[in-house]
Amino acid sequence: MDPKAVDKLEKIKLQIEKMNIAQQVEVLKILNGDDKVILNENKSGIYVNLSFLPEDVVDKIDNYVKYVQDQEKSLNVIEDKKENVKNEYFETL
């Protein structure tokens, strides 16, 4: 496996680990939707060897990770604006 692909998979893995449970379930749905993906489950959770994933599945997961990151950035901007409005208009009263 080429080093760029390994780096991409490592980055995806780290991002998935940072996600909340609902977002991780969405990743699992992407994985479960492909019959070529083998999921290993035990009492600690579900494990996937990312190095054996088909490229199209990796791309779907990568796109979802980027989507989640974009949504979080948007929510942070909205929360910052909300906090600024609160401080500007309501704290001065």
N, C-alpha and C positions, 0 to 999 in steps of 0.2 A: 504494500500500500504506500502510495507516495506521501511524503511529509506534509504537503498542503492539505491532503484529505484527512490525515491524522489530526492536524491542527484544527480543522473545521469540525471534526467529530468531537474533539475535546472541548471546544468552545460551546458546541450545542449541548453536550453533557452537563457542563457547568451551569449553563442558563436554565436547563430543565430542572436541575437540582435546586435552583433558587426560586422556582415557581411555586405558587400555592397549589394545594391539592386539586382544585377544580381545573386549573390549567394543565397540571400533570395528567389528569384524566383525559383531557382533550388530546394530548400527545399519545396516550395509550390507545385512544380511538383511532388515530392515524395509523399507528403500528398494527393494531388489530384488524384494520381494514385491508391489509395485504396478506394473502395466504402464504407468501414466501418468507414472512417474518416469523421467527420462532421466539415465543415469549416463555421465560422461565419464571415460575412463581413459587415462593415459599412463604413461611410465616412472617418474614421480614419485608416482603414486598415482591414486586415484579422486576425481573432483570432482563436486559436485552444486550446482546453483544452488538454494539453499533457498527463494528467493522464488517459485519456480514449483511448489513442492510443494503437493499437495492438503492441505487442512486436516486431514483424517483421518490422513494420514501424519505431519504435524507433531505432531499429538496423540499418536500412537503413539510417536514418537521422544521427545517430552517426557516421557511416562510412563516410558519406559525409562531416561532420564537421571535422573529422580527416584528410580526403583527402585535404580539403581546408587549414587546418593548415600546413600540410606537404608541400603543394605547396607554401604557403607564406614563410615558412622557406627556401625552395630551392631558391625562388626568392630573398630573403634577402641575402643569401650566394652569389649568382651570382652578385647582386648589390654591395656587399662589395668587391668582387674580381675586378669588373669593376672599382670601385672607387680607389682601390689600384693600379691597372695598370695605370690608368689616372694620379694619383699622382706621381707614380714612374717614368714613362716614358715621360709624357708630361709637367709636372710642372717644371721639371729641365731644360727645353729648354729655 
